């Protein structure tokens, strides 16, 4: 299972029900912390979103600002976790992994296919848990036509759109 822990540079949204005045989007500082109103600086690097929510909830109750707050945390962008989109796209490069990002969304972030892209030959390289590199080749048309599901991406994935042979 892929880790969803928050790291430095990542952005997340924190909501406390009934407290619309609080800032909601936080970026994790290089030291792994964020400054949350009422409870000041807390270390969040390495924690899962639900762990951050529990920590904030506990600190708000500890400081007696709230009796029984409802706190939620959702990831806006994993800046610490990146994917690469290479080959025949408009803007090849490295992109932050967004929550729920799929293969077609990543290609879209890279500006879409260029005029010589082979939509039927897209390779995805992924490192498995045991450290081996796994390579899979898929067709964007198969995904678009709902013949196969769009592929969820993981941190470190490398996508290579091959060139069409004329």
Secondary structure as UniProt FT lines:
FT   TURN            8..9
FT   STRAND          11..16
FT   TURN            17..18
FT   TURN            20..21
FT   STRAND          25..27
FT   TURN            30..31
FT   STRAND          33..36
FT   TURN            37..39
FT   STRAND          40..43
FT   TURN            45..46
FT   HELIX           49..62
FT   TURN            63..64
FT   STRAND          71..87
FT   TURN            90..91
FT   STRAND          93..97
FT   TURN            99..100
FT   HELIX           103..109
FT   TURN            110..111
FT   TURN            115..116
FT   STRAND          117..127
FT   TURN            129..130
FT   STRAND          133..138
FT   HELIX           140..144
FT   TURN            145..146
FT   TURN            155..156
FT   STRAND          158..163
//
